[in-house]
């Protein structure tokens, strides 16, 4: 691998490792502590007051590593815009929850409007880029499907879906970061295989920030990333998938995010249809296993392993597409 790729990963890791001891006490002093919902697992109540908004160190790490090791191509700039933009949305949400003491944070409509604006920036970039197309590649094949104008809606749903799914995955100590490391590494490989080294560097920066954050977020967590971090990670991962035209591959590589989001949709729908009955003990899915007797660390390890397996599967499908004549 190119030295710049490893440089980005190590730099992001070091920035998190160095900034954590400064940021965490500052967040504690400002009383930016996480409020734990009473309807959640009772074991989590002891986490109340743990500093949140730790995603700030991740954003710093991603920006520093990317700008230092990669060329600031238009694709890198839009990837940073989507990452930082979603990080800002998450920060506002966290600020409302933690500082203004409004537990629900931004309303769904407010968050959706902000995400719609960011999606619009991406589509504007796409429209002003020569040779753009609205086709979507079918993983594992050499075939694409031209969505035409429907691609606008598709890209918006992918961005919103990914960011919110990563946000739902951030529910246990170290879970979101552990699941995202193999996803980011896989998409870094995807970008490199498709001839986009700069996006590969960006993917390595995402992975490095997660590894660095795990120093402080592994069980028992000293800090939580909050929506600041989880929405930013979702924006970054979605950006690579969109910019490499491997959107549907995200459904496979990011399969844990998909499963977590589906568990919530299924639970809520079934609850409403049956007048209060549940399929899962609690959603998102990680809580189902936790309430079933699994230790928090076991859930994290199993979910991270599943994420690793799905990431490998995604790479295999990419290679199959290459063998089928996609021209990678």
C-alpha positions in Angstrom: 0.0 0.0 0.0 1.0 3.6 -0.6 2.8 5.3 2.4 0.2 8.1 2.3 -2.6 5.6 3.1 -0.9 4.4 6.2 0.1 7.9 7.0 -3.5 9.0 7.0 -4.6 6.2 9.3 -1.7 6.7 11.8 -2.2 10.5 11.8 -5.9 10.3 12.5 -5.2 7.8 15.3 -2.5 10.0 16.9 -4.7 13.1 16.7 -7.4 11.3 18.5 -5.0 9.8 21.0 -3.4 13.2 21.8 -6.6 15.4 21.8 -8.6 13.0 23.9 -6.8 13.8 27.2 -7.5 17.5 26.6 -11.0 17.3 25.2 -12.5 14.8 27.7 -11.7 16.9 30.9 -13.0 20.0 29.1 -16.3 18.3 28.3 -16.5 17.1 31.9 -15.8 20.6 33.2 -18.5 22.1 30.9 -20.9 19.4 32.2 -21.5 18.0 28.7 -22.7 14.7 30.1 -24.9 12.1 28.4 -28.4 11.7 29.7 -29.5 8.1 29.7 -33.1 7.3 28.8 -35.0 5.5 31.5 -36.7 3.2 29.0 -33.3 1.8 28.0 -31.4 -1.1 29.6 -31.1 -0.4 33.4 -27.4 -1.3 33.2 -26.9 1.8 31.2 -28.1 4.2 33.9 -24.6 4.1 35.5 -23.3 5.7 32.3 -25.3 8.9 33.0 -23.0 11.9 33.1 -20.3 10.4 30.9 -19.0 13.2 28.6 -20.5 13.2 25.1 -19.6 15.2 21.9 -16.4 13.2 21.7 -17.0 13.1 18.0 -15.2 16.5 17.9 -11.9 14.8 18.3 -12.8 12.4 15.4 -13.7 15.3 13.2 -10.4 17.0 14.0 -8.5 13.8 13.2 -10.3 13.2 9.9 -9.7 16.7 8.7 -6.0 16.9 9.7 -5.2 13.5 8.3 -7.0 14.0 5.1 -5.6 17.5 4.4 -2.1 16.4 5.3 -1.9 13.2 3.2 -4.3 13.7 0.3 -4.6 16.2 -2.6 -7.6 18.5 -2.1 -9.4 17.3 -5.2 -13.1 18.3 -5.7 -14.1 14.8 -4.6 -12.1 15.1 -1.3 -13.6 18.5 -0.7 -17.2 17.3 -1.1 -16.4 14.2 1.0 -15.2 16.6 3.8 -18.2 18.8 3.3 -20.6 15.8 3.8 -18.6 14.6 6.8 -18.2 17.9 8.5 -21.7 19.0 7.6 -23.3 16.0 9.2 -21.0 16.5 12.2 -22.4 20.0 12.6 -25.9 18.7 12.5 -24.9 16.2 15.1 -23.2 18.9 17.2 -26.4 21.1 17.2 -28.4 18.0 18.2 -26.0 17.2 21.0 -25.9 20.8 22.2 -29.7 21.0 22.4 -29.9 17.7 24.3 -26.9 18.3 26.7 -26.7 22.0 27.2 -30.3 23.1 26.6 -31.6 20.0 28.4 -34.1 19.1 25.6 -33.8 15.3 25.5 -35.2 14.9 22.0 -32.7 17.4 20.4 -33.5 18.5 16.9 -36.9 17.6 15.6 -37.1 15.1 12.8 -38.1 17.8 10.4 -35.3 20.1 11.3 -32.7 17.3 11.0 -34.2 16.2 7.7 -34.1 19.8 6.2 -30.4 20.1 7.2 -29.6 16.7 5.6 -31.6 17.7 2.5 -29.4 20.7 2.2 -26.2 18.6 2.4 -27.6 16.2 -0.2 -28.3 19.2 -2.4 -24.7 20.2 -2.2 -23.6 16.8 -3.3 -26.1 16.8 -6.2 -24.9 20.3 -7.2 -21.3 18.9 -7.3 -22.5 16.0 -9.4 -24.3 18.2 -11.9 -21.3 20.5 -12.3 -18.9 17.5 -12.8 -18.2 16.6 -16.4 -19.2 13.1 -17.4 -21.5 12.4 -14.5 -24.2 9.8 -14.8 -27.1 8.6 -12.9 -26.4 4.9 -13.1 -26.1 2.5 -10.2 -23.8 -0.5 -10.3 -25.2 -3.9 -9.3 -22.6 -5.5 -6.9 -21.0 -8.7 -8.2 -21.9 -8.1 -11.8 -20.8 -5.9 -14.7 -24.3 -4.4 -15.0 -25.5 -0.9 -14.1 -29.1 0.5 -13.9 -29.7 4.1 -15.1 -32.0 5.7 -12.6 -32.3 8.9 -14.5 -33.8 11.8 -12.5 -34.8 9.3 -9.8 -31.1 9.2 -8.8 -31.6 12.5 -6.9 -34.1 10.8 -4.6 -31.8 7.7 -4.4 -28.8 9.8 -3.3 -30.8 11.7 -0.7 -32.2 8.5 0.8 -28.7 6.9 0.9 -27.3 9.9 2.7 -30.1 10.2 5.2 -30.4 6.4 5.7 -26.7 5.9 6.2 -26.2 8.7 8.7 -29.2 7.8 10.7 -28.3 4.0 10.6 -24.8 4.7 12.0 -26.4 6.9 14.6 -28.7 4.0 15.7 -25.6 1.8 15.9 -24.0 4.1 18.4 -25.6 2.6 21.5 -22.9 0.6 23.3 -19.4 1.4 24.4 -17.2 1.1 21.3 -19.9 -0.3 19.1 -20.2 2.3 16.3 -16.4 2.7 16.1 -15.7 -1.1 16.1 -18.3 -1.7 13.4 -17.1 1.3 11.3 -13.3 0.4 11.2 -13.8 -2.6 8.8 -16.4 -0.6 6.8 -14.0 2.3 6.3 -11.1 0.1 5.4 -13.2 -1.8 2.9 -14.3 1.4 1.2 -10.7 2.6 1.2 -9.8 -0.5 -0.7 -12.8 0.0 -3.0 -11.7 3.6 -3.8 -8.1 2.5 -4.5 -9.3 -0.4 -6.7 -11.3 2.1 -8.7 -8.3 4.3 -9.2 -9.2 7.0 -6.6 -6.3 7.1 -4.3 -7.4 10.3 -2.6 -10.7 8.8 -1.5 -8.7 5.8 -0.3 -6.7 8.1 1.9 -9.9 9.7 3.2 -11.3 6.2 4.1 -8.1 5.4 6.0 -8.5 8.6 7.9 -12.0 7.6 8.9 -10.7 4.2 10.1 -7.8 5.8 12.0 -10.2 8.2 13.8 -12.3 5.3 14.9 -9.3 3.4 16.2 -8.1 6.4 18.1 -11.5 7.1 19.5 -11.7 3.5 20.8 -8.8 4.3 23.2 -11.4 6.3 25.2 -14.7 4.8 24.1 -14.1 1.1 24.7 -15.8 -0.4 27.7 -16.1 1.2 30.2 -16.3 4.3 28.0 -14.7 7.6 29.2 -16.5 9.5 26.5 -19.2 9.1 23.9 -19.0 10.3 20.3 -22.6 11.6 20.4 -24.5 12.5 17.3 -21.5 14.7 16.4 -19.4 11.7 15.7 -22.0 9.1 14.5 -23.7 11.4 11.9 -20.2 12.5 10.7 -19.1 8.9 10.2 -22.3 8.1 8.3 -21.7 11.1 6.1 -18.1 10.1 5.4 -19.0 6.5 4.6 -21.9 7.5 2.4 -19.7 10.0 0.6 -17.2 7.4 -0.4 -20.0 5.1 -1.7 -21.5 7.9 -3.7 -18.3 9.2 -5.1 -17.0 5.7 -6.1 -20.4 4.9 -7.7 -20.7 1.8 -5.4 -23.8 2.9 -3.6 -25.5 -0.5 -3.4 -22.2 -2.0 -2.1 -22.8 0.1 1.0 -25.9 -2.0 1.8 -23.6 -5.0 2.0 -20.4 -3.6 3.5 -22.5 -1.5 5.9 -24.9 -4.4 6.6 -24.7 -4.0 10.4 -26.0 -0.4 10.0 -28.8 -1.7 7.8 -29.8 -4.5 10.2 -29.8 -2.0 13.2 -32.0 0.4 11.3 -34.3 -2.3 10.1 -34.7 -3.7 13.6 -36.1 -0.3 14.7 -38.4 0.0 11.7 -39.7 -3.5 12.2 -40.2 -3.0 16.0 -42.0 0.3 15.6 -44.3 -1.0 12.8 -45.1 -4.2 14.6 -45.8 -2.4 17.8 -48.3 0.0 16.1 -50.0 -2.8 14.1 -50.4 -5.1 17.1 -51.3 -2.6 19.7 -48.2 -2.9 21.8 -46.6 -6.2 21.0 -42.9 -6.5 20.3 -40.7 -8.7 18.1 -37.4 -7.7 19.8 -36.8 -7.3 23.5 -35.7 -3.8 22.6 -34.5 -2.0 19.5 -32.0 -1.3 18.0 -30.9 -4.9 17.7 -27.9 -4.6 19.9 -30.2 -4.0 22.9 -32.1 -7.1 22.1 -29.0 -9.3 22.6 -28.0 -7.3 25.6 -31.3 -7.9 27.3 -31.0 -11.5 26.3 -28.0 -11.9 28.6 -25.1 -11.0 26.4 -22.4 -8.8 28.0 -22.0 -5.5 26.4 -18.5 -6.4 25.3 -19.7 -9.6 23.6 -22.3 -7.7 21.6 -19.7 -5.3 20.4 -17.2 -8.1 19.5 -19.9 -10.1 17.6 -21.2 -7.1 15.7 -17.7 -6.0 14.8 -16.9 -9.5 13.5 -20.1 -9.5 11.4 -19.1 -6.1 10.0 -15.7 -7.5 9.1 -17.2 -10.5 7.3 -19.6 -8.3 5.4 -16.8 -6.0 4.4 -14.8 -8.9 3.0 -17.9 -10.0 1.2 -18.3 -6.5 -0.3 -14.7 -6.7 -1.6 -15.3 -10.1 -3.1 -18.3 -8.7 -5.0 -16.2 -5.8 -6.2 -13.7 -8.2 -7.6 -16.4 -10.3 -9.2 -17.7 -7.2 -10.9 -14.1 -6.6 -12.1 -13.9 -10.1 -13.5 -17.3 -9.6 -15.2 -15.9 -6.7 -17.2 -17.0 -3.7 -15.2 -13.6 -2.2 -16.0 -12.2 -1.6 -12.5 
